[in-house]
Amino acid sequence: MKIIVTDTPDQAFQRAADMIAEEIRGPQASILGLATGRTMESIYRILVQQHDAGTLDFSGTTSFNLDEYVGLPPTDPNSYSHYMQEHLFSHVNMPAGQGHVPDGSAEDLDAECARYEAAIRAAGGLGLQLLGIGETGHIGFNEPPSAFDSRTRVVHLDDVTRRQNSGMFGDDPERVPERALTMGVGTILEARHLLLVAVGDNKAAIVDEALNGPISEAVSATAIRLHDDVTVILDAAAARIWRQNGHLPNSPENL
Ligand code: F6R
C-alpha cells in the first residue's frame, strides 16, 4: 500500500485528480469506480478544469458509482445521480449512458443490484476505484458489519452516517434516507486499483483504525489492506492520529 500525506487538503485533491487523469489517459479504455460526498467535490472540480483546458478527454471513459440512496429518483437534487451530473457528468465529454449510478428508485431493488453487478462485469470490471471513508469506517455505504465478500445490495444506513450526510438534507438526519444501494466490499476489492482519499481532522480516528486497527468486517475500510494495489492520499489533519501512533508515509515524496 502506498500512503501519501500532503500538507493541505488541496494538495491531496490535486494528487488524487492526477491519478484519476492518468487512468483516463491510459492505453486501455478506463472503467472508473466513482464516489460522491464532500471529499470528491474538489477532485471532480480539478478534473473538470483539466477537461476545460483541453487536456483530459472523457470520451473513452465509463464509470460506475459506488452507491445511491433508496427512494430518491435520479432527478432528486439529493440523489447521487444528480450529484454526479452536477459535479462531473454534465461538464465533461463522457458519452451519455456511460456514467452509471445504481437506481435507488427501482421497483425491484434486489434486481437492480444484480443488474448493476452484471453491468460492471459486462464492461470488463472496474479499473481504478475511488473511495472516501465515512466516520463509521464505511467504503461505499458498507456500514459495519459488512462481509468482505459482499456484493451490490440494499443496506440500512448507520445513524452516524445519516448525521454525517445530513448537510444535504437541511441538517436533519431524519430526512436522510434510511436505506441505500451500495457496491459490496467484495465488488470493490475486485477493482484493479483502489484510491482512498481522506481529509480533515474528523477523519483522523477512523483513518488510523482503517490503516492500523485489526482487519475486521466491523470496519469495512480495513478490507483495502487485503488488496495488493492501493494508494491512500491523506492530508496532514486526516493523518494526525495515524502519525502520532508512530506510522510514517511510505511514498518516496514523503520520505
Ligand atoms: C459516497 C461514498 C461514501 C463517502 C464517505 C465520505 O459515494 O462512497 O463512502 O465517500 O461517506 O464522505 P465525505 O467525503 O462527504 O466525508
Residues whose N, C-alpha, C, O or C-beta is under 5 A from the ligand:
A	BS01	F6R	A35 T36 G37 R38 T39 M40 L66 D67 L131 G132 I133 G134 H138 I139 G140 F141
